[in-house]
Amino acid sequence: MSAQPLTYEGILDLFRKSDERFDKRMADSRLEFDKRMAEAAQGMADSRQEFAQSMAESDARFEKRMAELAKQIEKTNQDVGGLASSVGNIVEHMIGGDNILAQFYALEYDVTDYSRNNKFGKRGTAESGQIDLLLDDGDVAILIEVKTNLKNDDVHEHIERLEKYRRWMDKKGQGKKRYVGALACAMAENNVIQFAQKKGMYVILQLGNTVEIVPSPKGFKAKEW
C-alpha cells in the first residue's frame, strides 16, 4: 500500500483529533480532580464533626468529673466536721460529769482540777505542743490525748508529747510533779488498746454519751514521766 501524500486538510484533521484527545484528557483530569476535592472536603467535614463530637464528649466527662469531685469535697468537709465534732464530744463527755473522775478516783488519783487545750513550750519549735485535756491531783497530772480512731502512731506521738512536756516542766522548775499518759477515743482496735497499755498508758473509750477507762491487764502499772 503506497503512502498517501500529507495534505493541508490531513494536517488539520490530525490537529483536530489531537485537540479532541487533549480535551478529553483534560476533562477526565478535571473530573478526577473535582472528585478528589469533593472527597477531601467530605473528609474534612467528617473530621470536624468527629472532633466536635470528641470535644463534646470530653466536656461532658470533665463536667461529670468536676461534679464528682465537688461531691467528694463536700463529703470530706462533712467528715472533717464530724471528726472535729467527735473529738469535741469525747472531751465534753469526759468533763461534763463526774463519771470519768470517779473512775480515776477508783485508780487512786484524787483529781481536783482539769484544763483543756494546754499549750506548752516555745511556739513554733520542736519542743512545743498541746495537751487536749489535763487532769490534776496536785502531785500527779494525767495528760490525755483525744482521737476519733486511735492508731499505734498516736500512741508513739503521745509518748513524745509526754517527754516534751516533762522537759518543759523541768525547765519551769516543776521537776517534782509526776505525769501519766492516757488516750481517749471513739474507736480503737484491740491490738492498739493493748499496745497503749503495754506502753503504760490508760485508754479511755467513748460509749454512747459516757466514757469509760478500759480495764487494764493484770500487772499493769501506769508509767510516770
Buried (B, 14 or more C-beta within 10 A) or exposed (E): EEEEEEEEEEEEEEEEEEEEEEEEEEEEEEEEEEEEEEEEEEEEEEEEEEEEEEEEEEEEEEEEEEEEEEEEEEEEEEEEEEBEEBBEBBBEBBBEEEEBBEBBEEEEBEBEEBEBEBEBBEEEEEEEBEBBBBBBBEEBBBBBBBBBEBBBEBBEBBBEBBBBBBBBBEEEEEEEBEBBBBBBBBEBEEEBBBBBBEBBBBBBBBEEEEBEBBEBEEEEEBEEB
